Amino acid sequence: GLDPDVRAVLAKGFPSLAVKIIGVAAGLAGSVLLGRTIGAEGLGVVMLALTIVQVAAIPARLGLDQVTMRFVATYRDSGDHEELDRLLAGVTLATIAAGGAATLILLLVSGPLAINVFDLPALRQPLQIMSLAIIPLATGIVLNHALRAMGHTVRAAFLHEAAASVLRFCVFAVLILSVGGFDTIQASMVFAAGLVAAGVANVLSVRRLDVSRFREVGTARLVSLARRGLPFIGMASMLFLISATDVLMLGWLSDADEVGRYSVAARAASVISFLIAAANMVIAPRLAVLYGRGDLPSLESFARSTSGLLALAAATLAILLAVLAPWLLGFWGPEFLAGAASLRILCVANFFNVATGSVASMLTMTGRERIVLYITTLCGVLNIALNWALITRYGATGAALATAAALIVSNLLYVAAVRRSLGVAPLPVMPRAQNGTRPS
């Protein structure tokens, strides 16, 4: 039979997966309404503004999302509730302060970014509107990781993946039915409102967050938290760059129409990777607990079993999406059919991302975040170089090829790093490294 830890993941993971399916469906449906209402160019402007805001929110998180997940899981397992409450108060204050600074900076540079960097004046106002969501976005993501580590995986999945998408879809549908449509500015307002609503809901959902403890958080503790999160900032930045470089560089080297078509292809292909995102909500805290107990044989068995199940599910989805690519893209309109090649390439990349399992989480949950930082930095640079070389020749298809190459290389390096640094073989196709006995 299945390993008990794997059975626990399946039992807890299916509700989270169902919630993420709702979020993905709502996101795709909202994207269809966007594409059919404001076209590829308008959708490209909105998605470019959203991507820039998400980039700005990375340093605003101060790397505390991963710190929070790791230590909340550890404190919860050990029963140290006092330290858990202090941690939650500290990370909340830190991200509010950092988010405020990021918001001010982005508001100041929105004009030069839109006009001088992207040569797209229509980007300025959507960017300013969405920048107002950075504080709740950053704080909400950090506290969402706390919810995951505290075992509230279904609630965390809904707030992180589904809440904003469902709200956006409902508002877009109401606007179309009531006034006949919306423009790019109104769409940007809806996106910002969705981010704010989801962020606030995350804060309110962490019931252990006691505002009276904010007074106990001094400057020394904030500095200590920032130092702990520092390695994760670079790691998160590079991880996001691997996924966002394509959109940013298409906006820079091409035009908004290409960004719009490519964004639709990337969103459709990301349906595959939501499998690993959903599974990680349960897998990552469990990895931290098994490692904290020194139980490497169980950790290896757990990783091999979960990665095998994920690979099978990812292969099924990737084949379906690749075969049905033109039909699927037709929902957005005829001008989006040119993204079929990009969609198929990204299906292959997302399959590899899922099939290698939770190897990046395994490294971060076991204190090897610097290894992840080195790998993601290397692959982030590779991604930028490949996008530069291939977008100028092949447009959106070149962006897909570059992103696929960087994603596949990064995951293969994560697998090698897990094997070398932990002495664990995380994939079922690899010979076992552990003898399977638990430590006494």
FITORKE-769640 format. One line per 10 residues: number of its first residue (from 1); their letters; for each residue x, z, y of N, C-alpha, C. Coordinates in steps of 0.1 Angstrom, whole numbers, m for minus. Layout:
<atoms>
NUM> A> X/Z/Y/X/Z/Y/X/Z/Y; ...
</atoms>
This chain:
<atoms>
1> GLDPDVRAVL> 8/0/m12/0/0/0/9/0/13; 2/0/24/9/m1/37/14/13/40; 26/13/47/32/25/52/21/33/60; 21/46/59/11/54/67/12/52/82; 24/50/87/25/47/102/19/34/105; 20/24/96/14/11/99/m1/11/98; m6/19/89/m21/21/88/m26/27/101; m18/37/106/m22/43/119/m23/33/130; m12/24/130/m12/14/141/m24/5/140; m27/1/128/m39/m8/126/m52/m1/130
11> AKGFPSLAVK> m53/11/126/m65/19/129/m67/20/144; m56/24/151/m56/26/166/m55/13/173; m48/3/167/m46/m10/174/m57/m19/175; m66/m19/165/m78/m28/166/m87/m26/178; m90/m14/181/m98/m12/193/m91/m17/206; m78/m14/207/m70/m19/218/m70/m34/218; m68/m40/207/m68/m55/206/m81/m61/210; m92/m54/206/m105/m59/210/m107/m59/225; m102/m48/231/m102/m47/246/m94/m58/253; m82/m60/247/m73/m70/253/m79/m84/251
21> IIGVAAGLAG> m86/m87/240/m93/m99/239/m103/m101/250; m111/m91/253/m121/m91/264/m113/m95/277; m102/m88/279/m94/m91/291/m89/m105/292; m84/m110/281/m79/m123/281/m90/m134/283; m101/m131/276/m113/m140/277/m118/m141/292; m119/m129/298/m123/m128/312/m113/m135/321; m100/m133/318/m90/m139/327/m90/m154/326; m92/m159/314/m93/m174/312/m105/m179/318; m117/m172/317/m129/m177/323/m128/m177/338; m122/m166/344/m120/m166/358/m111/m177/363
31> SVLLGRTIGA> m100/m180/355/m91/m191/358/m98/m204/358; m108/m206/349/m116/m218/348/m124/m220/361; m130/m209/365/m138/m209/377/m130/m212/389; m118/m206/390/m108/m209/401/m105/m224/401; m100/m229/389/m96/m243/388/m107/m253/392; m119/m250/388/m130/m260/391/m135/m258/405; m133/m247/412/m138/m245/425/m127/m248/436; m115/m244/434/m105/m247/445/m94/m256/440; m95/m261/428/m86/m272/423/m72/m266/420; m64/m276/415/m50/m272/410/m42/m267/422
41> EGLGVVMLAL> m43/m273/434/m35/m268/445/m39/m254/450; m52/m252/451/m56/m238/455/m53/m228/445; m55/m231/432/m51/m222/421/m36/m219/421; m28/m230/424/m13/m228/425/m9/m218/436; m16/m219/448/m13/m210/459/m16/m196/455; m28/m194/449/m32/m180/445/m22/m174/435; m19/m182/425/m10/m177/414/4/m175/419; 9/m183/429/22/m181/434/22/m168/442; 12/m165/450/11/m153/458/10/m141/448; 2/m142/438/1/m131/428/15/m128/422
51> TIVQVAAIPA> 22/m139/418/35/m137/412/45/m130/421; 45/m134/433/54/m127/443/51/m113/445; 38/m109/445/34/m95/446/38/m87/434; 37/m93/422/41/m87/410/56/m85/410; 64/m94/415/78/m92/416/81/m80/425; 74/m79/437/76/m69/446/73/m55/440; 63/m55/431/59/m42/425/69/m37/415; 78/m45/410/88/m40/400/97/m29/406; 104/m32/417/112/m21/423/103/m9/428; 91/m12/431/82/m1/436/79/8/424
61> RLGLDQVTMR> 80/3/412/77/12/400/89/21/397; 101/17/403/113/25/402/118/26/387; 113/18/378/116/19/364/109/30/357; 100/37/364/94/49/359/83/47/349; 79/34/347/69/32/336/75/34/323; 87/29/320/94/32/307/98/46/306; 103/52/317/107/66/316/95/75/313; 83/72/319/71/79/317/67/78/302; 66/66/297/62/64/283/71/72/273; 84/71/276/93/77/266/92/92/266
71> FVATYRDSGD> 92/98/278/92/113/279/79/119/278; 68/112/281/55/118/279/52/119/264; 56/108/256/55/109/242/63/120/236; 75/122/241/84/133/236/78/147/239; 74/149/252/69/162/256/56/165/248; 48/155/246/35/157/239/38/161/225; 47/154/218/50/157/204/56/171/203; 64/176/213/70/189/212/61/200/218; 50/196/225/41/206/230/45/212/244; 55/205/251/60/210/263/51/205/275
81> HEELDRLLAG> 39/211/276/29/207/286/33/209/300; 41/220/303/45/223/316/54/212/322; 64/207/314/73/197/318/65/183/319; 55/181/310/47/169/311/40/168/324; 34/179/329/26/180/341/36/177/353; 48/183/353/57/181/364/62/166/364; 64/160/353/68/146/352/57/137/358; 44/139/355/33/131/360/32/132/375; 34/144/380/33/146/395/44/139/402; 56/140/396/68/134/402/68/119/402
91> VTLATIAAGG> 64/113/391/64/98/391/53/92/400; 42/100/401/31/95/410/36/95/425; 42/106/429/46/106/443/57/96/445; 66/94/436/78/85/438/73/71/439; 63/67/431/58/53/431/49/50/443; 42/60/448/35/58/461/44/56/472; 55/63/473/65/62/484/72/48/483; 76/45/471/83/32/469/74/20/471; 61/22/467/51/11/469/48/8/483; 48/19/491/46/18/506/57/10/512
101> AATLILLLVS> 69/13/508/81/6/514/80/m9/510; 77/m12/497/76/m26/493/65/m34/500; 54/m27/503/43/m34/510/48/m38/524; 54/m28/531/58/m31/545/68/m43/545; 78/m43/536/88/m53/535/81/m67/532; 72/m67/523/66/m80/519/57/m85/531; 50/m76/538/42/m81/550/51/m87/560; 63/m81/562/73/m86/572/78/m100/568; 81/m102/556/88/m115/551/78/m125/546; 65/m122/546/55/m132/541/56/m145/548
111> GPLAINVFDL> 57/m145/561/57/m158/569/70/m166/565; 82/m160/566/94/m168/562/94/m173/548; 88/m165/539/88/m169/525/79/m181/523; 67/m181/530/57/m192/528/63/m205/534; 69/m203/546/72/m215/554/86/m220/551; 96/m211/551/110/m215/549/115/m217/535; 109/m208/526/114/m209/512/105/m218/504; 92/m216/504/83/m225/496/77/m237/503; 80/m238/516/74/m249/524/59/m251/522; 52/m239/522/38/m239/519/31/m229/528
121> PALRQPLQIM> 28/m234/540/21/m225/550/9/m218/545; 1/m225/536/m11/m219/531/m9/m207/523; 4/m204/519/7/m192/511/7/m179/519; 10/m180/532/12/m168/540/1/m158/539; m11/m162/542/m22/m153/543/m26/m147/529; m27/m155/519/m29/m149/505/m19/m139/501; m6/m142/505/4/m133/502/3/m119/509; m1/m120/522/m3/m108/530/m15/m100/524; m25/m107/520/m37/m100/515/m33/m93/502; m27/m100/493/m24/m94/480/m13/m83/481
131> SLAIIPLATG> m5/m83/491/6/m73/492/0/m59/495; m12/m59/500/m19/m46/502/m22/m39/489; m21/m46/478/m24/m39/465/m12/m34/458; 0/m35/464/12/m31/457/12/m16/453; 8/m7/462/9/7/459/0/11/447; m13/7/447/m21/10/435/m16/2/423; m11/m10/424/m6/m17/413/6/m10/407; 16/m6/415/28/1/409/25/14/403; 17/22/411/14/36/406/5/35/393; m5/25/394/m13/24/382/m6/20/370
141> IVLNHALRAM> 4/11/371/11/7/359/19/18/353; 25/26/361/33/38/357/24/48/349; 13/51/355/4/61/349/m4/55/337; m5/41/337/m10/35/325/m1/37/313; 12/37/315/21/40/304/20/55/300; 17/63/309/14/77/305/2/78/296; m9/71/300/m21/71/291/m18/66/277; m9/56/276/m6/51/263/1/62/255; 11/68/261/20/78/254/12/90/251; 1/93/258/m8/104/255/m18/101/245
151> GHTVRAAFLH> m18/89/239/m27/85/229/m40/79/233; m42/76/246/m54/70/251/m52/55/252; m50/49/240/m46/35/240/m57/25/244; m69/28/240/m80/19/243/m83/19/258; m84/32/263/m86/33/278/m75/26/286; m62/28/281/m51/22/288/m52/7/287; m55/2/275/m56/m13/273/m67/m19/283; m78/m12/284/m89/m17/292/m85/m18/307; m79/m7/311/m75/m6/325/m63/m15/329; m54/m17/319/m42/m26/322/m45/m41/320
161> EAAASVLRFC> m53/m44/310/m55/m58/307/m69/m64/311; m79/m55/310/m93/m61/311/m100/m58/324; m98/m46/330/m106/m42/341/m105/m52/353; m93/m55/357/m92/m64/369/m97/m78/366; m95/m83/353/m99/m96/349/m114/m97/349; m121/m87/343/m135/m87/342/m141/m86/356; m136/m78/365/m141/m77/378/m139/m90/386; m128/m96/385/m126/m109/391/m136/m120/387; m137/m121/374/m147/m130/368/m161/m128/373; m165/m116/373/m179/m112/378/m181/m116/393
171> VFAVLILSVG> m171/m113/401/m172/m116/415/m172/m131/418; m163/m138/411/m162/m153/412/m176/m159/408; m181/m154/397/m194/m159/393/m205/m157/403; m205/m145/408/m216/m141/418/m214/m150/431; m202/m152/435/m199/m161/447/m204/m175/445; m201/m180/433/m206/m194/430/m221/m195/429; m227/m185/423/m242/m185/422/m249/m183/435; m243/m174/444/m250/m170/456/m247/m179/468; m234/m183/470/m231/m191/481/m225/m205/477; m224/m208/465/m219/m221/460/m204/m222/458
181> GFDTIQASMV> m196/m212/461/m182/m213/458/m174/m203/467; m161/m205/468/m152/m197/475/m140/m205/479; m132/m200/488/m119/m207/492/m107/m199/487; m96/m204/490/m83/m197/486/m82/m183/491; m86/m181/504/m85/m168/510/m94/m158/503; m106/m162/501/m116/m154/494/m111/m150/480; m106/m160/473/m100/m158/460/m89/m148/460; m81/m148/470/m70/m139/472/m75/m125/474; m86/m123/482/m92/m110/484/m98/m105/471; m103/m113/463/m109/m109/450/m98/m104/441
191> FAAGLVAAGV> m87/m111/440/m75/m107/432/m70/m94/437; m68/m92/450/m63/m79/456/m73/m68/452; m86/m70/454/m96/m60/451/m95/m56/436; m93/m65/427/m92/m62/413/m80/m54/410; m68/m57/416/m56/m49/414/m58/m35/419; m64/m33/431/m66/m20/437/m75/m12/428; m86/m18/423/m96/m11/415/m90/m6/402; m82/m15/396/m76/m11/383/m65/0/385; m58/m1/396/m48/9/399/m54/23/401; m64/23/410/m71/36/412/m77/42/400
201> ANVLSVRRLD> m83/33/391/m89/38/379/m78/44/370; m66/39/369/m55/44/361/m51/58/366; m51/60/379/m47/73/385/m58/83/381; m70/80/383/m81/89/380/m82/92/365; m78/83/356/m79/85/342/m69/95/336; m58/97/343/m48/106/338/m52/120/342; m60/127/334/m66/139/337/m57/151/338; m45/149/332/m35/159/334/m27/159/347; m30/149/355/m24/147/368/m30/157/377; m22/167/381/m27/178/389/m21/177/403
211> VSRFREVGTA> m29/174/413/m24/171/427/m18/184/433; m21/195/428/m16/208/433/m1/209/430; 3/201/420/18/202/416/26/193/425; 20/185/433/28/176/442/37/185/451; 32/197/454/41/206/463/53/210/456; 53/210/442/65/214/435/75/203/434; 72/191/437/81/180/436/89/179/448; 101/183/447/111/183/459/119/170/459; 127/169/469/136/157/470/145/156/458; 150/167/454/160/166/442/153/160/430
221> RLVSLARRGL> 141/164/427/134/159/416/131/144/417; 127/140/429/125/126/431/137/118/429; 149/123/434/161/116/432/165/115/417; 163/126/410/165/127/396/157/117/388; 144/115/392/136/106/385/140/91/388; 144/89/401/148/76/405/161/72/397; 170/82/395/182/79/387/179/76/373; 169/83/367/165/80/353/160/66/352; 152/62/362/145/49/361/154/38/366; 165/40/372/174/30/377/177/19/367
231> PFIGMASMLF> 182/22/355/185/12/345/173/3/342; 161/9/342/149/2/339/145/m8/349; 149/m6/362/145/m15/373/151/m29/370; 164/m29/368/170/m41/365/165/m48/352; 162/m40/342/157/m45/330/143/m51/332; 134/m44/339/121/m49/342/121/m61/351; 130/m61/360/131/m73/369/135/m85/361; 145/m84/352/149/m95/344/139/m99/334; 132/m90/328/121/m93/319/110/m101/326; 107/m96/338/96/m103/346/101/m117/350
241> LISATDVLML> 114/m118/354/120/m131/358/119/m141/347; 121/m136/335/120/m146/324/106/m152/323; 96/m144/326/83/m149/326/78/m155/339; 84/m152/350/79/m156/363/88/m166/370; 100/m168/365/110/m178/372/104/m191/372; 96/m195/361/91/m209/361/81/m211/372; 72/m202/374/62/m203/385/69/m203/399; 78/m194/401/85/m193/414/93/m205/417; 100/m210/407/109/m222/409/101/m235/410; 90/m235/403/81/m247/405/75/m247/419
251> GWLSDADEVG> 72/m235/424/67/m235/438/77/m239/448; 90/m236/444/101/m239/453/105/m253/452; 107/m258/440/112/m272/438/102/m283/436; 89/m279/434/78/m288/433/67/m286/443; 55/m287/439/44/m284/448/33/m275/442; 23/m272/449/13/m262/445/5/m268/434; 3/m281/433/m5/m287/422/2/m285/409; 15/m287/408/22/m284/396/22/m270/392; 23/m261/402/22/m247/399/8/m243/393; m3/m249/399/m16/m247/393/m18/m252/379
261> RYSVAARAAS> m13/m264/376/m14/m269/362/m6/m261/353; 6/m258/357/15/m250/348/10/m236/346; 4/m230/356/m1/m216/355/m12/m216/344; m20/m226/344/m31/m226/334/m25/m227/320; m15/m236/318/m9/m237/305/m2/m224/301; 4/m218/310/11/m205/307/1/m194/304; m10/m194/311/m20/m183/308/m26/m186/294; m29/m198/291/m35/m201/278/m25/m197/266; m12/m201/268/m2/m197/258/0/m182/257; m2/m175/268/1/m161/267/m9/m153/259
271> VISFLIAAAN> m20/m160/254/m29/m154/245/m22/m150/232; m11/m157/229/m4/m153/217/4/m140/219; 10/m139/231/18/m127/233/10/m115/236; m3/m116/238/m11/m104/240/m11/m96/227; m8/m102/216/m7/m95/203/3/m84/203; 15/m88/208/26/m78/209/24/m68/220; 17/m72/231/14/m63/241/4/m52/237; m6/m57/229/m16/m47/224/m9/m38/214; m1/m44/205/5/m36/194/15/m25/200; 22/m29/211/32/m20/217/26/m8/223
281> MVIAPRLAVL> 13/m8/226/6/3/232/6/15/222; 6/11/209/6/21/198/20/22/192; 27/11/191/40/11/184/51/18/192; 52/15/205/63/21/213/63/36/213; 52/43/215/53/58/214/57/63/200; 52/56/190/55/59/176/70/58/173; 76/47/179/91/45/177/98/56/183; 94/61/195/101/72/202/100/85/193; 88/87/187/87/99/179/95/99/167; 95/87/159/103/86/147/118/87/150
291> YGRGDLPSLE> 122/82/161/137/83/165/140/97/169; 131/104/176/133/118/180/134/127/168; 128/123/157/129/131/145/141/127/136; 148/117/141/160/113/133/157/105/120; 144/100/119/140/94/107/141/79/108; 154/74/107/156/59/108/151/51/96; 151/56/84/144/48/73/129/46/76; 122/56/81/108/53/84/107/44/96; 116/45/105/115/37/117/117/22/113; 127/20/104/129/6/99/117/1/91
301> SFARSTSGLL> 111/9/82/100/4/75/88/1/84; 86/9/94/76/8/104/78/m5/112; 90/m8/116/93/m20/124/91/m33/116; 96/m32/103/95/m44/94/80/m48/91; 72/m37/88/58/m40/84/50/m45/96; 52/m39/108/44/m44/120/49/m57/124; 62/m61/124/66/m74/128/61/m85/119; 60/m82/106/55/m92/96/40/m95/99; 32/m85/101/18/m87/104/17/m94/118; 25/m91/127/24/m98/140/28/m112/139
311> ALAAATLAIL> 38/m115/131/42/m129/130/31/m138/124; 24/m132/114/14/m140/107/2/m143/117; m2/m133/125/m12/m135/134/m8/m145/145; 5/m144/150/10/m153/161/10/m167/156; 15/m169/144/15/m183/138/2/m190/138; m9/m182/134/m22/m188/134/m27/m192/148; m25/m183/157/m29/m186/171/m21/m198/177; m8/m198/175/0/m208/181/m4/m222/176; m6/m223/163/m10/m236/157/m24/m241/163; m33/m232/164/m46/m235/169/m45/m240/184
321> LAVLAPWLLG> m38/m233/192/m36/m236/206/m29/m250/208; m19/m252/200/m11/m265/201/m20/m277/197; m28/m275/186/m36/m286/182/m48/m289/192; m53/m279/198/m65/m280/206/m61/m281/221; m48/m282/224/m44/m282/238/m52/m291/248; m53/m304/245/m60/m312/255/m75/m308/257; m81/m304/246/m95/m300/247/m97/m287/255; m88/m278/253/m88/m265/260/m86/m267/275; m76/m275/279/m73/m277/293/m84/m285/300; m92/m292/293/m103/m300/299/m113/m291/305
331> FWGPEFLAGA> m114/m278/301/m123/m269/307/m120/m267/322; m107/m267/326/m103/m265/340/m106/m278/348; m107/m289/342/m109/m302/349/m99/m312/345; m101/m325/348/m93/m336/344/m78/m335/349; m77/m329/361/m63/m329/367/m54/m319/360; m60/m311/351/m51/m301/344/m47/m306/330; m51/m318/326/m48/m323/312/m33/m326/311; m26/m328/322/m12/m331/322/m4/m319/318; m10/m307/317/m3/m295/312/m2/m293/297; m7/m303/289/m7/m302/275/6/m300/269
341> ASLRILCVAN> 16/m308/273/30/m306/268/35/m293/271; 33/m288/283/38/m274/287/32/m264/278; 19/m265/275/12/m255/267/17/m255/253; 20/m266/247/26/m267/233/40/m261/233; 48/m263/242/61/m258/243/61/m242/244; 52/m238/253/51/m223/255/44/m216/243; 36/m223/235/31/m218/222/42/m214/213; 52/m223/212/64/m220/203/72/m208/208; 74/m207/221/81/m196/227/74/m183/225; 61/m183/227/53/m171/226/52/m166/211
351> FFNVATGSVA> 52/m176/202/53/m172/188/65/m164/185; 77/m169/189/89/m162/187/89/m148/194; 83/m147/205/82/m134/212/75/m124/204; 64/m128/197/56/m119/189/63/m117/175; 68/m128/169/73/m127/155/85/m118/154; 92/m116/165/104/m107/164/100/m92/166; 87/m90/168/83/m76/168/86/m68/181; 86/m55/180/88/m46/191/103/m43/193; 112/m53/193/126/m49/193/130/m44/207; 125/m50/217/129/m45/231/124/m31/233
361> SMLTMTGRER> 112/m28/228/106/m14/229/115/m5/221; 119/m9/209/127/m1/200/140/3/207; 146/m6/215/158/m2/222/155/8/233; 145/5/241/142/14/253/137/27/248; 129/28/237/124/41/233/134/49/226; 146/43/223/157/51/216/169/53/225; 167/52/239/177/55/248/187/44/250; 184/31/246/194/20/247/189/10/257; 184/15/268/179/6/278/189/m2/285; 202/3/285/212/m5/291/215/m18/283
371> IVLYITTLCG> 214/m17/270/215/m29/262/205/m39/266; 192/m35/267/182/m44/271/185/m50/285; 190/m41/294/193/m46/307/204/m57/306; 214/m55/298/224/m66/297/219/m79/291; 210/m78/281/205/m90/275/195/m97/285; 186/m89/291/177/m95/300/184/m101/312; 195/m95/317/202/m101/328/208/m114/324; 214/m114/313/220/m127/308/210/m138/306; 198/m134/300/188/m144/298/180/m148/311; 180/m138/320/174/m141/333/182/m152/341
381> VLNIALNWAL> 195/m150/340/204/m160/346/203/m173/339; 203/m173/326/201/m185/318/188/m192/322; 177/m184/324/164/m190/327/164/m197/341; 171/m190/350/172/m196/364/179/m209/363; 191/m209/356/199/m221/355/191/m233/348; 185/m230/338/177/m240/330/165/m245/338; 158/m236/345/147/m241/353/152/m250/365; 163/m246/371/169/m255/381/172/m268/376; 178/m269/364/183/m282/359/171/m290/354; 161/m284/348/150/m291/341/138/m294/350
391> ITRYGATGAA> 135/m285/359/124/m288/368/126/m300/377; 138/m301/382/141/m313/390/140/m326/383; 141/m326/370/140/m338/362/127/m340/355; 121/m329/350/109/m330/342/97/m323/347; 98/m316/359/87/m309/365/82/m298/356; 69/m297/354/63/m285/347/68/m285/333; 70/m296/326/75/m297/313/89/m291/312; 97/m293/322/110/m288/323/110/m273/324; 100/m268/332/99/m253/334/95/m247/320; 86/m253/313/82/m248/300/94/m248/290
401> LATAAALIVS> 102/m258/290/114/m259/281/124/m248/285; 126/m246/298/136/m235/302/131/m222/298; 118/m219/301/113/m206/298/113/m203/283; 109/m213/275/110/m212/260/124/m208/255; 134/m216/260/147/m213/256/152/m199/259; 149/m194/272/153/m181/276/146/m170/268; 133/m172/265/125/m162/257/130/m161/243; 133/m173/237/137/m173/223/151/m166/222; 160/m170/231/174/m164/230/173/m149/232; 165/m144/242/165/m130/245/160/m122/233
411> NLLYVAAVRR> 150/m127/226/144/m120/214/154/m120/203; 161/m131/201/171/m131/190/183/m121/193; 186/m120/206/197/m110/210/191/m96/208; 179/m93/211/173/m80/209/174/m76/194; 170/m85/185/171/m83/171/185/m79/167; 195/m87/171/209/m84/168/213/m70/174; 208/m67/185/212/m54/192/206/m42/184; 194/m44/179/188/m33/171/196/m31/158; 199/m42/152/207/m41/139/221/m35/141; 227/m38/152/241/m33/155/241/m19/160
421> SLGVAPLPVM> 232/m16/169/233/m3/176/225/8/169; 214/4/162/206/14/155/209/15/140; 215/4/135/216/3/120/203/1/113; 194/m7/120/181/m9/115/178/m24/114; 173/m29/103/169/m43/102/154/m44/105; 150/m49/117/136/m48/122/127/m59/117; 132/m69/110/124/m80/106/123/m81/90; 112/m84/85/111/m85/70/120/m96/64; 124/m106/72/133/m116/66/147/m112/65; 151/m100/71/164/m95/71/166/m85/59
431> PRAQNGTRPS> 178/m85/53/180/m74/43/179/m60/49; 174/m51/41/172/m37/46/186/m31/50; 186/m23/61/199/m17/64/198/m2/60; 186/4/59/184/18/56/181/19/41; 184/30/35/182/32/20/168/37/17; 160/39/28/146/43/25/143/57/23; 153/66/23/151/80/21/150/87/34; 141/97/35/139/105/48/150/116/48; 154/119/60/164/130/62/158/143/58; 166/152/52/161/165/48/160/174/60
</atoms>
